[in-house]
Amino acid sequence: MELRVLRYLLAIVDHGSMTRAALAVGVAQPSISRQIRQLETDLGLDLFARQSGRLRLTAAGRRFVPMARELVSRADASWDSMQGLLADGSGLRLALVAPETTVADVIAPFLATQSPSDPTILAREALPADVFGEVAAGRADLGISSGPPPAELEARSVAQFPIYAYVQPGHALDRGPTVELSALTSHPLILLETSHGTRRLFDVAVAAEGLSYQLAFEAPVPQVAQALAASGRGVAIVTDDPRYGLRPLRILVREAELRIPLVGAWSPDHFASAAIEQWISALASFASNRPANPAWERP
């Protein structure tokens, strides 16, 4: 038994004839007639008595119509409730995937500001290069990473975060809040592995300027990169918040700050697409108002 056919039945009852019901629901009259007869066959009951081309509810039909109205009414109420849920995100539980630094420094702080009526976001970590593939494969509802995502995903900009050069206090570069890329590349550098968007963007900037650098170490995660810098093994190039007493220097390329874009992506066919887009917009607003890393200060 299909709700669509029950709606046809109710249209016939409410409009008084098969012809007027067909006009009301926008379906050809022969099609409605066939489907009502099939409904009667499925039920094993005659719902209408057909006399001289006129339809009249049988006793069984009169008993069935209130049940049909209740079923359609409940279905409509459920649909309206579901649409309201998807519109404001209430009660939604979504799986999010993002790089470790993004989860720790952006997503988790944002989740801490939300209320129980907001979507429940269950975040897990993945390498930046793998994030959007997880979403495209259906293993996550949405992903946040450095772009660009695959063409089949819907995408929205979240933020652009500075890439920092972290140095020990008293380091030769420890002379202000910024450092030129050309000056930075003359020092041993601790970079993330090439699976990280920060590393790829940094390499592109260096190549575009016709520069080269000395790779001291290649770190798997940003925390290790900063730990190596804190132990005097080089300058760490990462985007995450400062650790171990290091000084964050903003990297300049021809006086423009080197920044990495953060993008949110999800399937446009996702059942909660509207709620996901709304949540990503709220995340973007939070990120834009998020305090920057502490500025360089001389003690």
PEDA-V526950 format. One record per backbone hydrogen bond with DSSP energy under -1.0 kcal/mol. NH is the residue of the N-H (numbers start at 1). CO is the residue of the C=O. E is the energy in kcal/mol with one decimal. If there is no record, write none. Layout:
nh:NH co:CO e:E
nh:NH co:CO e:E
//
This chain:
nh:6 co:2 e:-1.8
nh:7 co:3 e:-2.4
nh:8 co:4 e:-1.6
nh:9 co:5 e:-2.4
nh:10 co:6 e:-2.4
nh:11 co:7 e:-2.2
nh:12 co:8 e:-2.1
nh:13 co:9 e:-2.1
nh:14 co:10 e:-2.8
nh:15 co:11 e:-2.4
nh:16 co:12 e:-1.7
nh:21 co:17 e:-1.8
nh:22 co:18 e:-2.2
nh:23 co:19 e:-1.7
nh:24 co:20 e:-2.0
nh:25 co:21 e:-2.3
nh:26 co:22 e:-1.2
nh:27 co:22 e:-1.7
nh:32 co:28 e:-1.8
nh:33 co:29 e:-2.5
nh:34 co:30 e:-2.3
nh:35 co:31 e:-2.1
nh:36 co:32 e:-2.4
nh:37 co:33 e:-2.1
nh:38 co:34 e:-2.1
nh:39 co:35 e:-2.0
nh:40 co:36 e:-2.3
nh:41 co:37 e:-2.2
nh:42 co:38 e:-2.7
nh:43 co:39 e:-2.3
nh:44 co:40 e:-1.8
nh:45 co:40 e:-1.7
nh:49 co:56 e:-3.9
nh:51 co:54 e:-2.3
nh:54 co:51 e:-2.2
nh:56 co:49 e:-1.6
nh:58 co:47 e:-2.2
nh:62 co:58 e:-2.6
nh:63 co:59 e:-1.5
nh:64 co:60 e:-2.1
nh:65 co:61 e:-2.4
nh:68 co:64 e:-2.4
nh:69 co:65 e:-2.6
nh:70 co:66 e:-2.0
nh:71 co:67 e:-2.3
nh:72 co:68 e:-2.4
nh:73 co:69 e:-2.6
nh:74 co:70 e:-2.6
nh:75 co:71 e:-2.2
nh:76 co:72 e:-2.5
nh:77 co:73 e:-2.4
nh:78 co:74 e:-2.6
nh:79 co:75 e:-2.3
nh:80 co:76 e:-2.6
nh:81 co:77 e:-2.4
nh:82 co:78 e:-2.6
nh:83 co:79 e:-2.6
nh:84 co:80 e:-2.1
nh:85 co:81 e:-2.1
nh:86 co:82 e:-2.5
nh:87 co:83 e:-1.9
nh:88 co:84 e:-1.9
nh:89 co:85 e:-1.9
nh:92 co:89 e:-1.9
nh:94 co:120 e:-2.9
nh:96 co:122 e:-2.2
nh:97 co:142 e:-1.7
nh:98 co:124 e:-1.8
nh:103 co:99 e:-2.4
nh:104 co:100 e:-2.5
nh:105 co:101 e:-3.0
nh:106 co:102 e:-1.8
nh:107 co:102 e:-2.6
nh:108 co:103 e:-2.9
nh:110 co:106 e:-1.6
nh:111 co:107 e:-2.8
nh:112 co:108 e:-1.8
nh:113 co:110 e:-1.6
nh:114 co:111 e:-1.3
nh:118 co:115 e:-1.8
nh:120 co:92 e:-3.4
nh:122 co:94 e:-3.0
nh:124 co:96 e:-2.1
nh:126 co:98 e:-1.5
nh:129 co:195 e:-1.0
nh:130 co:127 e:-2.0
nh:131 co:127 e:-1.1
nh:134 co:130 e:-1.7
nh:135 co:131 e:-1.4
nh:136 co:132 e:-2.6
nh:137 co:133 e:-1.8
nh:138 co:135 e:-1.6
nh:139 co:134 e:-2.3
nh:141 co:95 e:-1.9
nh:142 co:95 e:-1.6
nh:143 co:265 e:-2.3
nh:144 co:97 e:-2.0
nh:145 co:263 e:-2.3
nh:153 co:150 e:-1.7
nh:154 co:266 e:-3.2
nh:156 co:264 e:-2.5
nh:158 co:262 e:-3.2
nh:159 co:262 e:-1.4
nh:161 co:260 e:-2.3
nh:163 co:258 e:-2.3
nh:164 co:238 e:-2.9
nh:165 co:249 e:-2.7
nh:166 co:236 e:-3.1
nh:167 co:247 e:-1.9
nh:171 co:168 e:-2.1
nh:174 co:171 e:-2.1
nh:175 co:173 e:-2.5
nh:179 co:250 e:-2.4
nh:181 co:252 e:-2.7
nh:184 co:180 e:-2.3
nh:185 co:181 e:-2.1
nh:186 co:183 e:-1.0
nh:187 co:184 e:-1.9
nh:189 co:214 e:-2.8
nh:190 co:235 e:-3.5
nh:191 co:217 e:-2.1
nh:193 co:219 e:-1.4
nh:196 co:193 e:-2.2
nh:200 co:196 e:-1.9
nh:201 co:197 e:-2.7
nh:202 co:198 e:-2.2
nh:203 co:199 e:-2.7
nh:204 co:200 e:-2.0
nh:205 co:201 e:-2.3
nh:206 co:202 e:-2.4
nh:207 co:203 e:-2.4
nh:208 co:204 e:-2.5
nh:209 co:205 e:-1.4
nh:210 co:207 e:-1.5
nh:211 co:206 e:-2.5
nh:216 co:189 e:-2.8
nh:217 co:189 e:-1.3
nh:219 co:191 e:-3.0
nh:225 co:221 e:-1.6
nh:226 co:222 e:-2.4
nh:227 co:223 e:-2.2
nh:228 co:224 e:-2.5
nh:229 co:225 e:-1.8
nh:230 co:226 e:-2.7
nh:231 co:227 e:-1.2
nh:232 co:229 e:-1.7
nh:233 co:228 e:-2.2
nh:235 co:188 e:-2.3
nh:236 co:166 e:-1.7
nh:237 co:190 e:-2.2
nh:238 co:164 e:-1.6
nh:246 co:243 e:-1.9
nh:247 co:167 e:-3.2
nh:249 co:165 e:-1.9
nh:250 co:177 e:-2.7
nh:251 co:163 e:-1.3
nh:252 co:179 e:-2.6
nh:253 co:256 e:-3.2
nh:256 co:253 e:-1.5
nh:258 co:251 e:-3.0
nh:260 co:161 e:-2.9
nh:262 co:159 e:-3.3
nh:263 co:145 e:-3.5
nh:264 co:156 e:-3.1
nh:265 co:143 e:-2.5
nh:266 co:154 e:-2.0
nh:270 co:267 e:-1.7
nh:273 co:270 e:-1.8
nh:276 co:272 e:-2.6
nh:277 co:273 e:-2.5
nh:278 co:274 e:-2.1
nh:279 co:275 e:-2.3
nh:280 co:276 e:-2.6
nh:281 co:277 e:-2.2
nh:282 co:278 e:-1.8
nh:283 co:279 e:-2.2
nh:284 co:280 e:-2.5
nh:285 co:281 e:-2.0
nh:286 co:282 e:-2.2
nh:287 co:283 e:-2.8
nh:288 co:284 e:-2.2
nh:289 co:285 e:-1.1
//
